[in-house]
Amino acid sequence: METRSTITCPECGHRETETMPTDACQFYYDCKGCGTLLRPKPGDCCVFCSYGDRRCPPKATGPAD
């Protein structure tokens, strides 16, 4: 299971590779480029599913949507 994902900020375009939690979804993320507090988009469980290049581990290993 891949636990690293690159988050891209929708405000400034800054990209940062982060380690995702394997047992929970992450609801908030502070952009290291502009400081914007990212929250999941409606229908997504976490910031990695919304802004990352990989889905979070709980979603990736869970049932299909």
N, CA and C of each residue as an Amber inpcrd file, in Angstrom:
protein
   195
   0.8490000  -1.1820000   0.0000000   0.0000000   0.0000000   0.0000000
   0.8930000   1.2430000   0.0000000   0.6020000   2.1470000  -0.8870000
   1.3440000   3.4130000  -0.9860000   0.8310000   4.3720000   0.0790000
   1.7520000   4.9400000   0.8680000   1.3390000   5.8430000   1.9400000
   1.8250000   7.2710000   1.7220000   2.4050000   7.5560000   0.5610000
   2.8570000   8.9140000   0.2510000   1.9830000   9.4690000  -0.8700000
   1.6360000  10.7370000  -0.7450000   0.8190000  11.4050000  -1.7480000
   1.2970000  12.8410000  -1.8870000   1.2500000  13.3590000  -3.1050000
   1.6240000  14.7470000  -3.3440000   0.3580000  15.5870000  -3.3940000
   0.2360000  16.4980000  -2.4330000  -0.9030000  17.4070000  -2.3590000
  -0.5850000  18.6580000  -3.1710000  -1.5240000  19.0820000  -4.0060000
  -1.3870000  20.3160000  -4.7720000  -2.4200000  21.3140000  -4.2700000
  -1.9480000  22.4640000  -3.8140000  -2.8350000  23.5070000  -3.2950000
  -3.6210000  24.1340000  -4.4560000  -4.9510000  24.1950000  -4.3300000
  -5.7540000  24.7990000  -5.3970000  -5.6210000  26.3250000  -5.4360000
  -5.1050000  26.9250000  -4.3780000  -4.9650000  28.3820000  -4.3170000
  -3.6790000  28.8700000  -4.9750000  -2.5490000  28.2340000  -4.6420000
  -1.2580000  28.7420000  -5.1300000  -0.5040000  27.7590000  -6.0140000
  -0.9660000  26.5030000  -6.0860000  -0.3120000  25.5110000  -6.9250000
   0.8900000  24.8390000  -6.2760000   1.2020000  25.1910000  -5.0210000
   2.3300000  24.5640000  -4.3240000   2.0750000  23.0660000  -4.1860000
   3.1240000  22.2730000  -4.4100000   3.0300000  20.8140000  -4.2960000
   3.9500000  20.3430000  -3.1810000   3.4490000  19.4380000  -2.3640000
   4.2200000  18.8980000  -1.2490000   3.8700000  17.4180000  -1.1030000
   4.8910000  16.5710000  -0.9950000   4.6680000  15.1490000  -0.7890000
   4.6220000  14.8740000   0.7070000   3.5570000  14.2200000   1.1330000
   3.3160000  13.9600000   2.5500000   3.0210000  12.4810000   2.7670000
   3.2320000  12.0180000   3.9900000   2.8500000  10.6640000   4.3810000
   1.4180000  10.7010000   4.8910000   0.5930000   9.8200000   4.3510000
  -0.8130000   9.7700000   4.7450000  -0.9710000   8.8640000   5.9650000
  -1.9000000   9.1980000   6.8620000  -2.2000000   8.2680000   7.9520000
  -2.8330000   7.0100000   7.3670000  -2.5120000   5.8550000   7.9150000
  -3.0320000   4.6050000   7.3690000  -4.3210000   4.1430000   8.0340000
  -4.6610000   4.7510000   9.1680000  -5.8180000   4.2750000   9.9180000
  -6.9290000   5.3140000  10.0630000  -6.7830000   6.4520000   9.3930000
  -7.7820000   7.5110000   9.5130000  -7.6780000   8.4510000   8.3250000
  -8.7050000   9.2620000   8.1560000  -8.6900000  10.2850000   7.1100000
  -8.2000000  11.6020000   7.7130000  -7.5140000  12.3980000   6.9200000
  -7.0100000  13.6940000   7.3880000  -7.9330000  14.7850000   6.8620000
  -8.5610000  15.5150000   7.7770000  -9.5800000  16.4910000   7.4010000
  -9.0250000  17.8690000   7.0770000  -7.8390000  18.1990000   7.5800000
  -7.2700000  19.5350000   7.3810000  -5.8110000  19.4240000   6.9640000
  -5.3700000  20.4000000   6.1680000  -3.9690000  20.4650000   5.7610000
  -3.6050000  21.9250000   5.5210000  -2.5250000  22.3830000   6.1510000
  -2.0380000  23.7510000   5.9400000  -1.0500000  23.7450000   4.7830000
  -1.3570000  24.4940000   3.7180000  -0.4490000  24.5970000   2.5770000
   0.8510000  25.2450000   3.0330000   1.9560000  24.6130000   2.6880000
   3.2640000  25.1490000   3.0660000   3.7120000  26.2670000   2.1380000
   2.9540000  26.5030000   1.0720000   3.2820000  27.5830000   0.1450000
   2.6190000  28.8950000   0.5110000   1.2930000  28.8470000   0.7450000
   0.5530000  30.0890000   0.9870000  -0.1590000  30.1210000   2.3350000
  -0.1750000  28.9990000   3.0510000  -0.8070000  28.9620000   4.3630000
  -2.3020000  28.6990000   4.3490000  -2.8890000  28.4770000   3.1770000
  -4.3220000  28.1930000   3.0940000  -4.6350000  26.8860000   3.8210000
  -5.6970000  26.8970000   4.6120000  -6.1570000  25.6890000   5.2790000
  -7.0510000  24.9270000   4.3060000  -6.5850000  23.7670000   3.8590000
  -7.3530000  22.9500000   2.9260000  -8.2720000  22.0270000   3.7040000
  -9.4740000  21.8670000   3.1700000 -10.4660000  20.9460000   3.7140000
 -10.9450000  20.0710000   2.5640000 -11.4540000  18.8860000   2.8490000
 -11.9360000  18.0170000   1.7660000 -13.0560000  18.6700000   0.9680000
 -13.1030000  18.3510000  -0.3200000 -14.2140000  18.7890000  -1.1640000
 -15.4570000  18.0000000  -0.7710000 -16.6430000  18.5290000  -1.0270000
 -17.8680000  17.7810000  -0.7190000 -17.8440000  16.3950000  -1.3670000
 -18.1430000  15.3800000  -0.5760000 -18.1560000  14.0080000  -1.0730000
 -16.8470000  13.2630000  -0.8710000 -15.7590000  13.9780000  -0.5760000
 -14.4730000  13.3350000  -0.3080000 -14.2900000  13.1870000   1.1950000
 -13.5500000  12.1490000   1.6010000 -13.3830000  11.9050000   3.0310000
 -12.2230000  12.6840000   3.6300000 -11.2450000  13.1010000   2.7980000
 -10.0750000  13.7740000   3.3610000  -9.3660000  14.6310000   2.3080000
  -8.3660000  15.3790000   2.7570000  -7.6330000  16.2650000   1.8570000
  -6.8240000  15.4930000   0.8160000  -6.3900000  14.2750000   1.1290000
  -5.6360000  13.4890000   0.1510000  -6.5350000  13.0390000  -1.0020000
  -7.7880000  12.6880000  -0.6960000  -8.7230000  12.3040000  -1.7580000
  -9.0870000  13.5110000  -2.6280000  -9.0960000  14.7110000  -2.0420000
  -9.4590000  15.9140000  -2.7890000  -8.2990000  16.5190000  -3.5620000
  -7.1140000  16.5940000  -2.9480000  -6.0040000  17.3540000  -3.5290000
  -4.7430000  16.5440000  -3.7650000  -4.7380000  15.2740000  -3.3730000
  -3.5540000  14.4440000  -3.5400000  -3.5550000  13.6850000  -4.8450000
  -2.4010000  13.1490000  -5.1930000  -2.3110000  12.3390000  -6.4060000
  -2.6280000  10.8630000  -6.1370000  -2.9340000  10.5420000  -4.8790000
  -3.3710000   9.1990000  -4.4920000  -4.4970000   9.3420000  -3.4720000
  -5.4060000   8.3600000  -3.5030000  -6.4620000   8.3230000  -2.4920000
  -5.8640000   7.8830000  -1.1660000  -6.4970000   8.2540000  -0.0720000
  -5.9920000   7.8920000   1.2540000  -6.0950000   6.3760000   1.4440000
  -5.2410000   5.7870000   2.2880000  -5.2670000   4.3310000   2.4990000
  -6.6210000   3.7690000   2.9260000  -7.3760000   4.4150000   3.8310000
  -8.6850000   3.8470000   4.1650000  -9.6150000   3.7360000   2.9420000
  -9.5670000   4.7010000   2.0390000 -10.3990000   4.6550000   0.8230000
  -9.8460000   3.6640000  -0.2020000  -8.5210000   3.6380000  -0.3250000
  -7.8920000   2.7770000  -1.3210000  -8.0930000   1.2980000  -1.0040000
  -8.2000000   0.9490000   0.2840000  -8.3680000  -0.4390000   0.6710000
  -9.8150000  -0.7930000   0.9960000 -10.6810000   0.2260000   1.0450000
 -12.0910000  -0.0050000   1.3750000 -12.8940000  -0.4020000   0.1530000
 -14.2160000  -0.5200000   0.3250000 -15.0750000  -0.8690000  -0.8100000
 -15.0860000   0.2380000  -1.8560000 -15.3090000  -0.1360000  -3.0970000
 -15.3640000   0.8400000  -4.1970000 -16.5590000   1.7550000  -4.0210000
 -16.4250000   2.9930000  -4.4570000 -17.5290000   3.9640000  -4.3660000
 -18.6360000   3.6300000  -5.3370000
